[in-house]
Amino acid sequence: MASTATLPSKMKAWTYGEYGKSSDVLKLDTDVAVPQINDDQVLVKVAAAGINPIDFKRMAGMFKATDSPLPIIPGYDVAGVVVKVGSRVKKFKEGDEVYGDINEKALDHPTQFGTIAEYTVAAEKLLALKPKNLSFIQSAGLPLAMETAYEGLERCHFSAGNSILVLGGVGTMIIQVHFL
Ligand SMILES: NC(=O)c1ccc[n+]([C@@H]2O[C@H](COP(=O)([O-])OP(=O)(O)OC[C@H]3O[C@@H](n4cnc5c(N)ncnc54)[C@H](OP(=O)(O)O)[C@@H]3O)[C@@H](O)[C@H]2O)c1
């Protein structure tokens, strides 16, 4: 595990510098600066990252009016190990295994420094300790889809006596949230 003293200044990351189809614009960049953290953030060594429909829609420029500046490292979901903590971080320490969706608001200036990279930055409040019974890959597949499922149930005011039609995809999460 990397400690603060041994953190590199550069990393590999998938990036795009213009909007378009991933096959046209997405590039593996081997010389990206490792992002700096604020006081309330942690630096995570990425073990696994999730890809969601929002990533390709964002890459296509569908949200460009509220996006962060290009170039962008895509990716919302992450599971990995904390390697550096900001001075106001209370919940985590170096070495903690964490997971989460690093964007508090999906469409309102999502971070320029996403999770499809060797390192990513997230606010402490957006992460949780990774469940011990889930792998990094399993954990990285959960956050945004689970948030969507939860929000879907809230938006349709689902309660006893109501019926909803649940489709596949993120709908499989709805079934799991409902039975929690
Ligand atoms: N995944 C996320 O975390 C997330 C987050 C926010 C918003 N969203 C949005 O939610 C939507 C669905 O995302 P997803 O990840 O669940 O996609 P998905 O994995 O492709 O699942 C879509 C599901 O809808 C079914 N379906 C599609 N067209 C249908 C139709 N005409 N009639 C009945 N069923 C139909 C599909 O059935 P088949 O499998 O039989 O084709 C599939 O089970 C997208 O618009 C996405 O942008 C997703």
The ligand as an SDF file (V2000), in Angstrom:
LIG
                    3D

 48 52  0  0  0  0  0  0  0  0999 V2000
  -27.3880    2.5440  -13.9520 N   0  0  0  0  0  0  0  0  0  0  0  0
  -27.3900    3.6690  -13.2640 C   0  0  0  0  0  0  0  0  0  0  0  0
  -26.7030    3.7840  -12.2570 O   0  0  0  0  0  0  0  0  0  0  0  0
  -28.2630    4.8200  -13.6620 C   0  0  0  0  0  0  0  0  0  0  0  0
  -28.1810    5.9920  -12.9200 C   0  0  0  0  0  0  0  0  0  0  0  0
  -29.0000    7.0840  -13.2470 C   0  0  0  0  0  0  0  0  0  0  0  0
  -29.8450    6.9960  -14.3320 C   0  0  0  0  0  0  0  0  0  0  0  0
  -29.8590    5.8650  -15.0720 N   0  0  0  0  0  0  0  0  0  0  0  0
  -30.7320    5.8490  -16.2260 C   0  0  0  0  0  0  0  0  0  0  0  0
  -31.7070    4.8340  -16.0650 O   0  0  0  0  0  0  0  0  0  0  0  0
  -31.9930    4.2590  -17.3450 C   0  0  0  0  0  0  0  0  0  0  0  0
  -31.7850    2.7390  -17.3040 C   0  0  0  0  0  0  0  0  0  0  0  0
  -30.4300    2.4970  -16.9430 O   0  0  0  0  0  0  0  0  0  0  0  0
  -29.9680    1.0140  -16.6340 P   0  0  0  0  0  0  0  0  0  0  0  0
  -28.5640    1.1110  -16.1390 O   0  0  0  0  0  0  0  0  0  0  0  0
  -30.9600    0.3200  -15.7640 O   0  0  0  0  0  0  0  0  0  0  0  0
  -29.9970    0.3990  -18.1120 O   0  0  0  0  0  0  0  0  0  0  0  0
  -30.0280   -1.1300  -18.5610 P   0  0  0  0  0  0  0  0  0  0  0  0
  -29.1010   -1.9650  -17.7210 O   0  0  0  0  0  0  0  0  0  0  0  0
  -29.8370   -1.1210  -20.0430 O   0  0  0  0  0  0  0  0  0  0  0  0
  -31.4940   -1.6450  -18.2300 O   0  0  0  0  0  0  0  0  0  0  0  0
  -32.6140   -1.1500  -18.8970 C   0  0  0  0  0  0  0  0  0  0  0  0
  -33.7450   -2.1300  -18.6780 C   0  0  0  0  0  0  0  0  0  0  0  0
  -34.9220   -1.6310  -19.2810 O   0  0  0  0  0  0  0  0  0  0  0  0
  -35.4870   -2.6550  -20.1070 C   0  0  0  0  0  0  0  0  0  0  0  0
  -36.1450   -2.0100  -21.2430 N   0  0  0  0  0  0  0  0  0  0  0  0
  -35.5890   -1.1900  -22.1710 C   0  0  0  0  0  0  0  0  0  0  0  0
  -36.5100   -0.7860  -23.0580 N   0  0  0  0  0  0  0  0  0  0  0  0
  -37.6730   -1.3420  -22.6670 C   0  0  0  0  0  0  0  0  0  0  0  0
  -39.0020   -1.3080  -23.1910 C   0  0  0  0  0  0  0  0  0  0  0  0
  -39.3080   -0.6130  -24.2880 N   0  0  0  0  0  0  0  0  0  0  0  0
  -39.9450   -2.0020  -22.5400 N   0  0  0  0  0  0  0  0  0  0  0  0
  -39.6410   -2.7280  -21.4280 C   0  0  0  0  0  0  0  0  0  0  0  0
  -38.4040   -2.8050  -20.8980 N   0  0  0  0  0  0  0  0  0  0  0  0
  -37.4350   -2.1140  -21.5110 C   0  0  0  0  0  0  0  0  0  0  0  0
  -34.3260   -3.5040  -20.5410 C   0  0  0  0  0  0  0  0  0  0  0  0
  -34.7980   -4.7940  -20.8600 O   0  0  0  0  0  0  0  0  0  0  0  0
  -33.8630   -5.8310  -21.6910 P   0  0  0  0  0  0  0  0  0  0  0  0
  -32.7370   -6.1910  -20.8080 O   0  0  0  0  0  0  0  0  0  0  0  0
  -34.7930   -6.9430  -21.9610 O   0  0  0  0  0  0  0  0  0  0  0  0
  -33.4300   -5.0910  -22.9110 O   0  0  0  0  0  0  0  0  0  0  0  0
  -33.4510   -3.5050  -19.2740 C   0  0  0  0  0  0  0  0  0  0  0  0
  -33.8540   -4.5140  -18.3810 O   0  0  0  0  0  0  0  0  0  0  0  0
  -31.0700    4.9620  -18.3630 C   0  0  0  0  0  0  0  0  0  0  0  0
  -31.7720    6.0110  -18.9740 O   0  0  0  0  0  0  0  0  0  0  0  0
  -29.9660    5.4980  -17.4940 C   0  0  0  0  0  0  0  0  0  0  0  0
  -29.3320    6.6170  -18.0600 O   0  0  0  0  0  0  0  0  0  0  0  0
  -29.1290    4.7810  -14.7500 C   0  0  0  0  0  0  0  0  0  0  0  0
  1  2  1  0
  2  3  2  0
  2  4  1  0
  4  5  1  0
  4 48  2  0
  5  6  2  0
  6  7  1  0
  7  8  2  0
  8  9  1  0
  8 48  1  0
  9 10  1  0
  9 46  1  0
 10 11  1  0
 11 12  1  0
 11 44  1  0
 12 13  1  0
 13 14  1  0
 14 15  2  0
 14 16  1  0
 14 17  1  0
 17 18  1  0
 18 19  2  0
 18 20  1  0
 18 21  1  0
 21 22  1  0
 22 23  1  0
 23 24  1  0
 23 42  1  0
 24 25  1  0
 25 26  1  0
 25 36  1  0
 26 27  1  0
 26 35  1  0
 27 28  2  0
 28 29  1  0
 29 30  1  0
 29 35  2  0
 30 31  1  0
 30 32  2  0
 32 33  1  0
 33 34  2  0
 34 35  1  0
 36 37  1  0
 36 42  1  0
 37 38  1  0
 38 39  2  0
 38 40  1  0
 38 41  1  0
 42 43  1  0
 44 45  1  0
 44 46  1  0
 46 47  1  0
M  CHG  2   8   1  16  -1
M  END
$$$$
